[in-house]
Amino acid sequence: MNRVSYFSLILGFALLTTACKSGINSQIKTSASAEHLLETRYRMMMEYPVDSLSMPRSMTIKSNLIKKVPSRDWTSGFFAGNLWQLYRLTGNPDYKKQAEKWTPFSKKESVNRGSHDVGFKVFCAFGEGLKVEKNSDYEKTIIKGAETLCTRFNEKVGAIRSWDFNKEIWDYPVIIDNMMNLELLFEASKLSGNKKYHDIAVKHANTTLKNQFRTDNSCYHVIDYDPNTGAVRKKTTLQGYNDDSVWARGQSWAVYGFTMSYRYTKDKAYIDQAEATAKFFMTHQNLPEDGIPYWDFKDPGIPNSARDVSAATIMASALYELYGYTKNESYLAFADKIIRTLHSEKYILNKEINAPFILDHSTGNWPKHDEIDEPIVYADYYFLEALLRKKDL
């Protein structure tokens, strides 16, 4: 029995045991065919041709077209991260060799001051590599990336600026997604001993905590600030159905981001918010029974709306960490439910589809009709991370 098969067997048993303990009666069970599909998908990721200008981002299955991006795309670091995580999951050194080839491709983004997504592009690749082995070049790249990200911080606003486009619409946009980039800053402080990065991360988190959430603990996608005074100009969205809707992936970013920030600060306000938004997500009346949300909880097209597997995998990974701090069994049960659901032929890509992706049915940007109901690289990244966190538990 090879290492992937052995891990799949252990994972299936663990999920079944947890389901029994938590009292969840899931309609979807892991199967030998699903296990085989995962092995096939993993192998396709390892065998994907190395190309510095063609990081795989998503795929349109009907046309068999893989969307490939250069390092400047916000998703460029995920594929290398996936390979590092597969090495940690399986122990197969071939994944490590491939990860080492892909990782350097996003290095130049560590000095790109025109992007707020330095964390995604740099840390998801180099940070994952550091979890495997000490590498001084990886450490220097992370610290350089943190220094670059800090150039987008405005002391008046108390937050890192997101986009530079649409200046006729907003003056200083800050999106909930940016909570994820704070991990780069926190880790850079640990690696360098420079407290500045940590302090800016805390200021950004505090500003987000103050202004990004509604009274029901759902979050807005975009808060626009006056860069001269720090006052909130408007609360809006770019990727949700409308300004007052509830973009599913945004809720997952929030839970993950504040749980992660608690890891580095132990600030109770952060974990309180993570728990409150997790509860909102887990108990929402429009959440499907299998735990995979529609792309927006308030899309009027529900139940005929697109799902977003990426929102589910991010939430599952976040809940495993949140469970570690709170020991709240409902978080563990819900994360396990998502993983069981995804561990099926309904969500794992068919073996006939030759592409470096694992899961289908994610939604990238519904308002732009872009990447709807497709495999997307970051859904796989947080799926693999969730498996690793489950394994560690």
Order of alpha helices (4+ residues) and beta strands (2+ residues): alpha-alpha-beta-beta-alpha-alpha-alpha-alpha-beta-beta-beta-alpha-alpha-beta-beta-alpha-alpha-alpha-alpha-beta-beta-alpha
